Amino acid sequence: MVYGNTLSFLQRLRQLVDVEEARTVDLPAGMQTNAFARHLLEAKCVEVIDYLVFAKQCEPT
């Protein structure tokens, strides 16, 4: 989830979690089949997504 995606994807996932009626079809096309991304969205796992964003920001460029 961290290494295979961009920071912008993770930030988009974080934004979607805040949308009350967000569904898995709102995920970027390449991630709609990713079970972990779907779970994070459906379960509104804000803390996990925030950590993934943090981890991605710490990743060397």
N, C-alpha and C positions, 0 to 999 in steps of 0.2 A: 504494500500500500504506500509506503514512503518512497522506496527507491524506484518504483515503476511509474510514479506519477509526478506531475509538476506541482509546485507550490500553488499555482493558480487553481488547479483542480481541487486541492485540499481546501483552499479558501472558499471555493464555490460550494463544496460539500458543506462547509461550516455555515455558509449563508442559507443554504437550503434547509438545514436543521431548524433555523429560526422561523421558517415559513410554516404556518400552521397546517396548511393543506398540501404541503410538498409530498410528492409520491416518487417512487423509484423511476418512473418515466421522465422525471425532471432531471435526473442525473445525466451528465454528458454521455453521449451514445456509447463510447467505449467502456463505460463503467456500469451500465445497466445490467450486465450479466455478472458483475462481480458481487458475490454473495456477502462479502465483508462490507463493502460500500453500501449495499442495500440494507444490511442490518444496522449499520451506524445511522443511516437516515431514518429508518423505520422506528428504531428504538430511541432516537434523539440522543445519541451518545455524545453530548457536547464535550465532556472532559476528554474523551478519547480523541476526538477530532482535534481539539485544541492542542493536545500533546503531539499528535502527528504533524500539525502545522509547525509547532515549535521544533520538533526533530528535523523537519525538512529545512527550516531556517538555519539550523546548526550545521547542516550538511555542507562540507567543503565544496566550493564551486569549481 
